[in-house]
Structure formats: C-alpha cells, structure tokens
Amino acid sequence: MKKTTSIILGATAIVAVSAGVAGLTAYSIMPEEQNKTLAFEEVFQVNPNTRLAAFDAMQMQPVDLTKAAESSVNAVVHIKSTQESKTQTVTVRDPFYEFFGDMFGNRGRQQRQVETPERVGFGSGVIISKDGYIVTNNHVIDKADIISVKLNDGREFQGRLIGTDASTDLALVKIEGEDLPTIPVGDSDQLKIGEWVLAVGNPYNMTSTVTAGIVSAKARSLGVYNNGVESFIQTDAAINQGNSGGALVNARGELVGINSVLFSPTGSYSGYGFAIPTSIMTKVIADLKQYGTVQRARLGIQGRPLDNDGQVMSPDLKKKAEELGASEGVLVEIIHENTSASGVLEVDDVIVGIDGKRVKNFAGLQEELAKHRPGDKVTLKVLRDKKEKNIEVELKNEQGTTKVMKDNGMEILGAAFRELPDEVKRQLRLSGGVEVTGVTDGKMKEYGVRKGFIILKANGQYVKTVEQLEEIVKSATRSSEPVLFLNGIFPSGKRAYFAIDLTQE
C-alpha cells in the first residue's frame, strides 16, 4: 500500500515538474517584446468618448438638501377628505318568500334603507400659486364631500374642488388665501437617473415629513390607472400611505413630480415609489383651471412597445422587430379611423421619436403626447421599411376634432333628476331608475324628453342612481360618437326611447 502511494505521488511530481519545464521552455521562446507586462488599458480597448464624473474638492462634499427641504415643506399641505354618511336604498331578498310565496307582489325582493358610515382619508397636496391653488391626486379627494386643508404653520382651510382627471390621477383644489407659500415648478425632463430628490408629504398622517433618495428610473408604466396616462418617475426616497399628492423635489428645491403610487407587496414602503412628472402635471392642471376638463390629444393607434422597460420580447415580436430593423419604439398595429394617425401613419410603422425626443415605449410616447392639446402639430420620427422618416401630425381629441372640449357634465342635458322613489317603484313594478323632475333649455328639451320620464337604461347600461347617469353622460360626451341612448317609461306605463346628440357647439 505504501509502495503504491509512493508511485502515485512520484508520478504527480513528475507531471508537475514536466509542466513547469514545458512552461519555462514556452516562455523562453516567446518574442522578447511580448514578455513585457501590458496595462489594463492596453489589453482592453476603452471607448475614447466615455466621460467620467468630474469632481473637485467642493463637488465631493455631501449634497446639502436642507435648503430644498426648507423651501418646500411649507408649501406641502395636509389634506383630509371626508365622505359623509348617506342613506341608500338597496334591494335584498325577501326572507319570507320561500315560505309564504309572493304575498306582497314584490317578486321575492325587499327595499331597505341602509346608512353608510362616514369615511375619512388623508393625503397631501402642493400649493402651486400664492392665491391658493393646490395640486393633489385624484384618489386623495375622490368622492369627498368635505375637503379640509391644513398648512404646515397650523392654519386650516376649507378646500373647493376645481377639477379632476382620473386618467392621470390629478386634481386641482382651491383654498381662499393670500401670499401663501409655494414651490417653484421645475422641468422633470431635465431630471437625470441618479439625481438626488426629496419626497415631502404626510405619511401615516404625520405632517411635514421629508425623505431623500435618488431618481431610480424614468418613464415607468405600472398599469395602475386602467389605460390612463402613465410615465412615472421612480425613486427610492421613502413614499408611504399619506404621501399621495405630495411633492417630489430636486436638490434646488424645485417641484419635479407629484408622489402618487406606492408599489409594495406589503402595503408600505419597500424600496420604490412613483411620482407623476411635472411635464404632465403642468398641462393637466392648467387645463382643469382654464377649461374644467383636460384637453387631451389622441394619436389613435394601438400597438406594442418593442422595449418595455427591458422586458424580454416574445419570439414572434422579436422576429417582427428584426424584420422591421427596430430594437425599440412603439410598433403600430391598428390605426383607428378619423384620428390623428389615420391617413398619416401605416401599420408596421415603428414610432421611435417625437419632436426630437427618443421614444422607447408607450410610457414615453404618452408623456410627450400629454404635453399637447388638440390642434397642436408634432413631428413623429418613424421607422418605415428600415428607414427613418419624419412625419408631421396634427393632433385631434377623442371626437376626432381639434375643438375645445367642455366639461358640461349633466348641465348639457338641461334637466333635473332624482332616484326613483320606492312608492313609484312598487306601482310600476320597477327595481330602479332615475326620474326627470324638470326640464329647462338643453338637450333633453330639444329632443322631446318631458318631466316625469323615468330612465331605465342609458347607452345600454341599467341606471339606478343619478351618479351612474352622470358617469354615462360624461363618457358619452367625450367619445367619438357623442350620443346618449335612453330607454325608459312614463308614469302612465308608456314606454319611450330617445337618441340625444351630445355634440358640443
């Protein structure tokens, strides 16, 4: 056994020595100029255009965010939104129906009065004008009956809602005051990834809280706004519940975003938050103040992004991109009629730029379009037949025109409404409906709708509350075919049908 081990070890030693000799011999016969040790830069070729971060003794000091915090904290307000208790009529199953049958002719149903509890929510807002205009998130004040605003100095005001836009989750609120503290609005387009920012707001109902972080990414899309406009600034500054509507501020103290979304599996901060950039906010809020509704430009296409935040493309999309010679941009798959794109763009065009700015995905395209109003002209850079082409496009609204859209809401109908009383429901054997209680000058009178008409359906949807009817009317006025189809009944039992043109003059 010992002898066997000795033989093995001896063989190993021989191999090692032989390898060493071979190595030495090989090294010795190399040309003399190759014996020289090469520097890293000589082995690997560095791009000469690469720029390094330039620091001097002053720039290497820690970033001072105290001034930015001081200038912004006083302009960020605490918002309390209250939904008052309401009494609602609901239909429930009659518990005696199975035992005694339909004794009361109610088809096994009963009407009951239910009182909803008062609901209170908290959030933040940013004062953007010294006379009291405040920008916040739509979800902070949505369905609020009372909006209370508290400043950092302890003053409290009653807020008045000017307008909302669910597509961008923005809202404009007004308080009555003078020489109120404001934040200067900066240009979010100038933000760079890695730049320091502050998140200022009221997390967990704790007022005047400032957290710091960097810009982690731009033009993020999360799919949280149900096909709304999304092009978020992503930051690792801590954003929690209650920060919604607060300020994202750069190191100069300029407002660059409105904190809006907490993306977390736990419901609290876990690394990233998202803010609506001021490039979108400024235009939306200006429209709400000036017109009462957002003048939104639509391109009128459906398609797919070729670079969706670095997500891996499906095999068919990858093959398509290779055929088109594109690696990023928005692939046009459908072009809707009577839109900005019809007659201008073609299927399989790839939009790679707008007004000189690069477009990587839908979020970037949406952000650029959100800055414009119908009637504006933009230049799209399109990849067509593997060649780049600049195309000028006149933007149109949802109705396919360049007219200003008005937020008429229910007033365009020129009528008053109420939910159908229980007594009338029993008489006519109806489960719901909205009654026209008065008609003045407006679309209802123009198309022959009279007082007493009970609306059962609007545009194919059952209507039981005035709020439901209002949502249907708003949706119809903004569509490409602004028509309101009403199905209903008069108290006499006579059925009626109306088609009302909601086109705005």
C-alpha positions as CSV (number, residue, x, y, z in Angstrom):
1,M,0.0,0.0,0.0
2,K,2.8,2.4,0.9
3,K,4.6,1.5,-2.2
4,T,1.5,2.2,-4.4
5,T,1.1,5.6,-2.8
6,S,4.8,6.4,-3.4
7,I,4.4,5.6,-7.0
8,I,1.4,7.8,-7.4
9,L,3.0,10.7,-5.6
10,G,6.1,10.3,-7.7
11,A,4.1,10.4,-10.9
12,T,2.4,13.5,-9.8
13,A,5.6,15.2,-9.0
14,I,6.9,14.3,-12.4
15,V,3.9,15.7,-14.2
16,A,4.2,18.9,-12.2
17,V,7.9,19.3,-12.9
18,S,7.4,18.4,-16.6
19,A,4.6,21.1,-16.8
20,G,6.9,23.6,-15.2
21,V,9.7,22.8,-17.6
22,A,7.4,23.0,-20.6
23,G,6.1,26.3,-19.3
24,L,9.5,27.7,-18.9
25,T,10.5,26.5,-22.3
26,A,7.4,28.0,-23.9
27,Y,8.0,31.3,-22.1
28,S,11.6,31.4,-23.2
29,I,10.9,31.0,-26.9
30,M,8.3,33.9,-27.0
31,P,9.4,37.1,-28.8
32,E,11.1,39.5,-26.4
33,E,8.6,42.3,-27.0
34,Q,5.7,40.0,-25.7
35,N,7.5,39.4,-22.4
36,K,6.5,42.9,-21.3
37,T,3.6,43.2,-18.9
38,L,0.7,45.1,-20.5
39,A,-1.5,47.6,-18.7
40,F,-5.3,47.0,-18.5
41,E,-6.0,49.8,-21.0
42,E,-3.6,48.1,-23.4
43,V,-5.3,44.8,-23.1
44,F,-8.9,46.1,-23.4
45,Q,-9.8,49.0,-25.7
46,V,-11.8,51.7,-23.9
47,N,-14.2,53.9,-25.9
48,P,-12.4,57.3,-26.1
49,N,-15.8,59.1,-25.9
50,T,-16.5,57.7,-22.4
51,R,-16.8,60.6,-19.9
52,L,-16.0,60.2,-16.3
53,A,-17.8,62.0,-13.5
54,A,-15.8,65.2,-12.8
55,F,-15.3,66.1,-9.1
56,D,-13.4,68.8,-7.5
57,A,-12.8,69.3,-3.8
58,M,-16.1,71.3,-3.4
59,Q,-18.2,68.9,-5.5
60,M,-17.1,65.9,-3.5
61,Q,-18.8,67.3,-0.4
62,P,-22.1,65.6,0.6
63,V,-25.2,67.0,-1.2
64,D,-26.9,69.7,1.1
65,L,-30.6,69.2,0.9
66,T,-31.5,71.4,3.8
67,K,-32.4,74.5,1.7
68,A,-34.6,72.4,-0.6
69,A,-36.4,70.9,2.4
70,E,-36.9,74.4,4.0
71,S,-38.3,75.9,0.8
72,S,-40.7,73.0,0.1
73,V,-42.0,71.8,3.4
74,N,-44.2,75.0,4.0
75,A,-45.9,74.6,0.6
76,V,-46.9,71.0,1.1
77,V,-50.2,70.7,2.8
78,H,-52.1,68.0,4.7
79,I,-55.4,67.1,3.1
80,K,-58.3,65.4,4.9
81,S,-61.1,64.1,2.7
82,T,-64.5,63.2,4.3
83,Q,-67.3,61.2,2.7
84,E,-70.4,61.9,4.8
85,S,-72.8,59.2,6.0
86,K,-75.5,58.6,3.4
87,T,-78.8,56.7,3.4
88,Q,-79.1,54.4,0.4
89,T,-81.9,52.2,-0.8
90,V,-80.8,48.6,-1.6
91,T,-82.7,45.6,-2.8
92,V,-82.5,42.5,-0.7
93,R,-84.1,39.0,-0.9
94,D,-87.3,38.7,1.0
95,P,-86.7,36.1,3.8
96,F,-90.4,35.0,3.8
97,Y,-90.7,34.5,0.1
98,E,-89.8,30.8,0.2
99,F,-92.4,30.1,3.0
100,F,-95.3,32.3,2.1
101,G,-94.8,33.0,-1.6
102,D,-95.2,36.4,-3.3
103,M,-97.7,37.8,-0.8
104,F,-96.9,41.4,-1.4
105,G,-96.2,41.3,-5.2
106,N,-92.5,42.2,-4.8
107,R,-91.2,39.1,-6.6
108,G,-89.3,37.9,-3.6
109,R,-87.4,41.2,-3.1
110,Q,-87.5,43.9,-0.4
111,Q,-86.3,47.5,-0.4
112,R,-84.3,48.5,2.6
113,Q,-82.7,51.7,3.8
114,V,-79.0,51.3,4.6
115,E,-76.9,54.1,6.2
116,T,-73.3,54.1,5.0
117,P,-70.7,55.0,7.6
118,E,-68.7,58.2,7.4
119,R,-65.3,57.7,5.7
120,V,-62.2,59.8,6.2
121,G,-59.0,59.6,4.2
122,F,-55.7,61.5,4.5
123,G,-53.2,62.7,1.9
124,S,-51.0,65.5,0.8
125,G,-51.1,68.4,-1.7
126,V,-48.8,71.1,-3.1
127,I,-49.6,74.8,-3.2
128,I,-48.6,76.0,-6.7
129,S,-49.9,79.6,-6.6
130,K,-49.9,82.2,-3.8
131,D,-53.7,82.7,-4.1
132,G,-54.4,79.1,-3.0
133,Y,-54.4,76.6,-5.9
134,I,-53.3,73.2,-4.8
135,V,-52.5,70.1,-6.9
136,T,-53.0,66.7,-5.4
137,N,-54.0,63.2,-6.6
138,N,-57.5,62.4,-7.8
139,H,-57.6,59.4,-5.5
140,V,-56.9,61.6,-2.4
141,I,-60.1,63.6,-2.8
142,D,-62.3,61.2,-4.9
143,K,-65.9,61.2,-3.8
144,A,-65.1,63.6,-0.9
145,D,-68.0,65.7,0.4
146,I,-65.7,67.8,2.5
147,I,-62.0,68.7,1.8
148,S,-60.0,70.1,4.7
149,V,-56.6,71.6,4.1
150,K,-54.1,72.2,6.8
151,L,-50.9,74.2,6.3
152,N,-47.5,73.5,7.8
153,D,-48.0,76.6,10.1
154,G,-51.2,75.1,11.5
155,R,-53.7,77.2,9.6
156,E,-56.7,75.3,8.3
157,F,-58.9,76.0,5.3
158,Q,-61.9,74.5,3.5
159,G,-61.0,73.2,0.1
160,R,-63.1,73.7,-3.1
161,L,-62.7,71.2,-5.9
162,I,-61.9,72.8,-9.3
163,G,-61.4,69.8,-11.4
164,T,-60.2,66.2,-11.6
165,D,-58.6,63.9,-14.2
166,A,-58.8,60.2,-13.4
167,S,-56.6,59.3,-16.4
168,T,-53.5,61.0,-14.8
169,D,-54.8,60.8,-11.2
170,L,-54.5,64.5,-10.7
171,A,-56.9,67.0,-9.1
172,L,-57.0,70.8,-8.6
173,V,-58.2,72.2,-5.3
174,K,-58.7,75.9,-4.3
175,I,-58.4,77.5,-0.8
176,E,-59.1,81.1,-0.1
177,G,-55.9,82.8,1.0
178,E,-53.2,85.4,0.0
179,D,-49.4,85.3,-0.2
180,L,-49.4,81.6,0.6
181,P,-46.1,79.7,0.4
182,T,-45.4,78.0,-3.0
183,I,-42.9,75.7,-4.6
184,P,-41.3,76.8,-7.9
185,V,-42.2,74.3,-10.6
186,G,-39.2,72.7,-12.3
187,D,-38.7,70.7,-15.5
188,S,-38.9,67.0,-14.9
189,D,-37.5,66.4,-18.4
190,Q,-34.1,67.6,-17.1
191,L,-34.0,65.0,-14.3
192,K,-31.2,62.5,-14.6
193,I,-31.1,59.0,-13.2
194,G,-29.1,59.1,-10.0
195,E,-30.0,62.7,-9.2
196,W,-31.0,63.4,-5.6
197,V,-34.6,64.1,-4.8
198,L,-36.8,64.7,-1.8
199,A,-40.3,63.3,-1.1
200,V,-42.3,65.7,1.0
201,G,-45.7,64.8,2.5
202,N,-47.7,63.4,5.3
203,P,-47.1,59.7,5.6
204,Y,-49.3,57.8,8.1
205,N,-50.9,61.2,8.9
206,M,-47.6,62.5,10.3
207,T,-47.3,66.0,8.8
208,S,-44.3,67.7,7.2
209,T,-42.2,64.6,6.6
210,V,-39.1,64.8,4.3
211,T,-37.3,61.7,2.9
212,A,-34.4,61.6,0.5
213,G,-33.3,59.3,-2.3
214,I,-32.3,59.3,-5.9
215,V,-34.1,59.0,-9.2
216,S,-34.0,55.3,-10.0
217,A,-35.7,55.4,-13.4
218,K,-37.9,57.5,-15.7
219,A,-40.9,56.8,-17.9
220,R,-42.2,53.8,-15.9
221,S,-45.6,52.3,-16.6
222,L,-47.3,50.2,-14.0
223,G,-50.8,49.6,-15.4
224,V,-52.5,51.0,-12.2
225,Y,-54.6,53.7,-13.9
226,N,-56.7,51.4,-16.1
227,N,-55.4,52.6,-19.5
228,G,-54.7,56.0,-18.2
229,V,-51.6,58.1,-18.8
230,E,-48.6,56.7,-17.0
231,S,-45.0,57.8,-17.3
232,F,-43.8,57.7,-13.7
233,I,-40.5,59.0,-12.1
234,Q,-39.3,56.1,-10.0
235,T,-37.4,57.0,-6.8
236,D,-36.1,55.2,-3.7
237,A,-37.0,58.1,-1.5
238,A,-39.4,56.6,1.0
239,I,-43.0,57.1,0.0
240,N,-45.8,55.6,2.2
241,Q,-49.6,55.9,2.6
242,G,-50.4,59.6,3.1
243,N,-47.6,60.8,0.8
244,S,-50.0,60.7,-2.1
245,G,-50.3,64.2,-3.7
246,G,-47.1,65.4,-2.0
247,A,-44.1,66.9,-3.7
248,L,-41.1,65.3,-5.3
249,V,-38.4,68.0,-5.2
250,N,-34.9,68.2,-6.7
251,A,-31.9,69.5,-4.8
252,R,-32.6,73.0,-6.0
253,G,-36.0,73.0,-4.3
254,E,-38.0,72.8,-7.5
255,L,-41.1,70.7,-7.8
256,V,-40.4,67.9,-10.4
257,G,-43.2,65.4,-9.5
258,I,-46.4,64.6,-7.6
259,N,-45.9,61.5,-5.4
260,S,-48.7,59.1,-6.4
261,V,-48.0,55.3,-6.3
262,L,-46.6,53.0,-3.6
263,F,-45.6,49.8,-5.3
264,S,-45.3,47.2,-2.5
265,P,-46.4,43.7,-1.7
266,T,-46.8,44.7,2.0
267,G,-48.7,48.0,1.6
268,S,-45.8,50.0,3.0
269,Y,-42.5,51.3,1.6
270,S,-40.3,48.5,0.3
271,G,-37.8,50.3,-1.8
272,Y,-39.5,52.3,-4.6
273,G,-42.2,54.9,-5.0
274,F,-43.5,56.6,-8.1
275,A,-44.4,60.2,-9.0
276,I,-46.2,61.9,-11.8
277,P,-43.7,64.2,-13.6
278,T,-44.3,67.9,-13.9
279,S,-44.1,67.6,-17.6
280,I,-47.6,66.0,-17.5
281,M,-48.8,67.8,-14.3
282,T,-48.4,71.4,-15.6
283,K,-50.5,70.9,-18.7
284,V,-53.3,68.8,-17.0
285,I,-53.7,71.3,-14.1
286,A,-53.6,74.3,-16.4
287,D,-56.4,72.7,-18.5
288,L,-58.5,72.0,-15.3
289,K,-58.3,75.6,-14.3
290,Q,-58.9,77.0,-17.7
291,Y,-61.5,74.6,-19.2
292,G,-62.7,72.4,-16.3
293,T,-61.6,69.3,-18.2
294,V,-58.4,68.1,-19.8
295,Q,-57.9,68.9,-23.5
296,R,-56.4,65.5,-24.3
297,A,-54.8,64.8,-27.7
298,R,-55.2,61.2,-29.0
299,L,-52.9,59.7,-31.6
300,G,-55.4,57.0,-32.4
301,I,-53.3,53.9,-32.6
302,Q,-53.0,50.5,-30.9
303,G,-49.7,48.8,-30.8
304,R,-46.9,47.2,-28.7
305,P,-43.7,48.6,-27.3
306,L,-40.5,46.9,-28.6
307,D,-38.6,47.8,-25.5
308,N,-40.9,47.5,-22.5
309,D,-38.6,48.6,-19.7
310,G,-36.2,45.9,-20.7
311,Q,-38.7,43.1,-20.6
312,V,-37.9,40.1,-22.8
313,M,-39.8,40.2,-26.1
314,S,-41.9,37.2,-27.1
315,P,-40.4,35.2,-30.0
316,D,-43.0,36.5,-32.5
317,L,-42.4,40.1,-31.5
318,K,-38.7,39.6,-31.6
319,K,-38.9,38.2,-35.1
320,K,-41.1,41.1,-36.2
321,A,-38.7,43.6,-34.8
322,E,-35.8,42.0,-36.7
323,E,-37.8,42.2,-39.9
324,L,-38.5,45.9,-39.3
325,G,-34.9,46.6,-38.3
326,A,-36.0,48.1,-34.9
327,S,-34.9,47.4,-31.4
328,E,-37.1,49.9,-29.5
329,G,-40.0,52.2,-30.1
330,V,-43.8,51.6,-30.5
331,L,-44.9,49.2,-33.2
332,V,-48.2,50.4,-34.8
333,E,-50.6,47.5,-35.2
334,I,-54.0,49.2,-35.6
335,I,-54.9,52.7,-36.8
336,H,-58.4,54.0,-35.9
337,E,-60.4,56.0,-38.4
338,N,-60.9,59.8,-38.0
339,T,-57.9,60.1,-35.7
340,S,-54.6,62.0,-35.7
341,A,-52.9,58.9,-37.2
342,S,-55.4,58.0,-39.9
343,G,-54.1,58.7,-43.4
344,V,-50.6,59.6,-42.0
345,L,-49.2,56.5,-40.2
346,E,-49.2,53.0,-41.6
347,V,-49.4,49.6,-39.9
348,D,-46.0,48.2,-39.0
349,D,-44.6,51.7,-38.6
350,V,-42.3,52.0,-35.6
351,I,-42.5,55.3,-33.7
352,V,-39.0,56.0,-32.4
353,G,-39.2,59.7,-31.6
354,I,-41.5,62.7,-31.2
355,D,-40.4,66.3,-31.5
356,G,-36.7,65.4,-31.4
357,K,-37.1,63.2,-28.3
358,R,-36.4,59.5,-28.3
359,V,-39.4,57.1,-27.8
360,K,-38.6,53.7,-26.3
361,N,-42.0,52.6,-25.1
362,F,-45.6,53.6,-24.7
363,A,-45.0,55.4,-21.4
364,G,-42.5,57.8,-23.2
365,L,-44.9,58.3,-26.1
366,Q,-47.8,59.0,-23.7
367,E,-45.8,61.5,-21.7
368,E,-44.9,63.5,-24.8
369,L,-48.5,63.5,-26.1
370,A,-49.8,64.5,-22.7
371,K,-48.0,67.8,-23.1
372,H,-50.1,68.8,-26.1
373,R,-53.6,69.9,-26.9
374,P,-55.8,69.0,-29.9
375,G,-54.8,71.3,-32.8
376,D,-51.1,71.1,-31.9
377,K,-48.7,69.8,-34.6
378,V,-46.0,67.3,-33.6
379,T,-43.2,65.7,-35.7
380,L,-43.1,61.9,-35.3
381,K,-39.9,60.0,-36.2
382,V,-41.0,56.8,-37.7
383,L,-39.0,53.7,-38.9
384,R,-40.7,52.5,-42.1
385,D,-39.1,50.0,-44.5
386,K,-36.0,50.1,-42.3
387,K,-35.6,53.8,-43.0
388,E,-36.3,56.7,-40.6
389,K,-38.8,59.2,-41.7
390,N,-40.1,62.4,-40.1
391,I,-43.9,62.9,-40.3
392,E,-45.9,65.9,-39.2
393,V,-49.1,65.1,-37.4
394,E,-52.0,67.4,-36.3
395,L,-53.3,66.1,-33.1
396,K,-57.1,65.5,-32.5
397,N,-59.3,64.9,-29.5
398,E,-61.4,61.9,-28.7
399,Q,-64.1,63.1,-31.0
400,G,-61.7,63.4,-33.9
401,T,-61.7,67.2,-33.9
402,T,-59.5,70.0,-32.8
403,K,-62.2,71.8,-30.9
404,V,-62.0,72.7,-27.2
405,M,-63.9,70.1,-25.1
406,K,-66.1,71.5,-22.3
407,D,-66.8,69.8,-19.1
408,N,-70.5,70.2,-19.3
409,G,-71.5,67.1,-17.5
410,M,-75.2,66.8,-16.7
411,E,-75.9,70.5,-17.4
412,I,-75.7,69.8,-21.1
413,L,-79.0,67.9,-20.7
414,G,-80.8,70.9,-19.2
415,A,-82.8,68.8,-16.7
416,A,-83.0,67.8,-13.1
417,F,-83.1,64.3,-11.8
418,R,-83.8,62.1,-8.8
419,E,-83.6,58.4,-7.9
420,L,-87.0,56.8,-8.3
421,P,-88.9,56.8,-5.0
422,D,-89.9,53.4,-3.5
423,E,-93.6,54.1,-3.9
424,V,-93.3,54.7,-7.7
425,K,-91.1,51.5,-8.0
426,R,-93.9,49.5,-6.3
427,Q,-96.6,51.0,-8.5
428,L,-94.7,50.4,-11.8
429,R,-93.0,47.2,-10.5
430,L,-89.5,48.5,-11.2
431,S,-86.3,47.7,-9.4
432,G,-84.7,51.1,-10.1
433,G,-84.5,54.1,-12.4
434,V,-83.8,57.8,-12.5
435,E,-86.8,60.2,-12.9
436,V,-86.6,63.5,-14.8
437,T,-88.1,66.0,-12.3
438,G,-87.7,69.1,-14.5
439,V,-86.7,70.2,-18.0
440,T,-85.3,73.6,-19.0
441,D,-83.3,74.7,-22.1
442,G,-80.9,71.9,-23.1
443,K,-80.6,68.7,-25.0
444,M,-83.5,67.0,-23.2
445,K,-86.0,69.6,-24.3
446,E,-84.5,69.7,-27.8
447,Y,-85.1,66.0,-28.3
448,G,-88.6,65.9,-26.6
449,V,-87.8,64.4,-23.2
450,R,-90.5,65.6,-20.7
451,K,-90.8,65.9,-17.0
452,G,-91.8,62.6,-15.4
453,F,-89.9,60.4,-17.8
454,I,-88.1,57.5,-16.0
455,I,-84.7,56.5,-17.4
456,L,-84.2,52.8,-17.0
457,K,-81.2,52.4,-19.4
458,A,-78.6,54.8,-20.7
459,N,-76.4,53.6,-23.5
460,G,-77.3,50.1,-22.8
461,Q,-76.5,50.3,-19.1
462,Y,-79.1,49.9,-16.3
463,V,-79.4,53.2,-14.3
464,K,-80.4,53.3,-10.6
465,T,-78.7,56.4,-9.4
466,V,-78.1,59.9,-10.6
467,E,-74.3,59.3,-10.2
468,Q,-74.5,56.4,-12.6
469,L,-76.3,58.5,-15.2
470,E,-73.7,61.3,-14.8
471,E,-70.8,58.9,-15.4
472,I,-72.5,57.6,-18.6
473,V,-73.2,61.1,-19.8
474,K,-69.6,62.2,-19.2
475,S,-68.3,59.2,-21.0
476,A,-70.6,59.8,-24.0
477,T,-69.7,63.5,-24.4
478,R,-66.0,62.5,-24.7
479,S,-66.4,59.7,-27.1
480,S,-66.0,59.8,-30.9
481,E,-69.8,59.3,-31.2
482,P,-71.3,61.6,-28.6
483,V,-74.8,60.2,-28.4
484,L,-76.9,59.3,-25.4
485,F,-79.5,56.5,-26.0
486,L,-82.2,56.4,-23.4
487,N,-84.7,53.6,-22.7
488,G,-87.5,54.3,-20.2
489,I,-91.1,54.6,-19.2
490,F,-93.5,57.4,-18.3
491,P,-95.7,57.1,-15.2
492,S,-98.7,56.2,-17.4
493,G,-96.8,53.0,-18.3
494,K,-96.0,54.1,-21.9
495,R,-92.5,53.0,-23.0
496,A,-90.2,55.5,-24.8
497,Y,-86.9,55.6,-26.5
498,F,-84.7,58.7,-27.2
499,A,-81.4,59.3,-29.1
500,I,-79.8,62.5,-27.9
501,D,-76.9,64.1,-29.8
502,L,-74.4,65.4,-27.3
503,T,-72.2,67.2,-29.8
504,Q,-70.9,70.4,-28.3
505,E,-71.2,73.6,-30.2
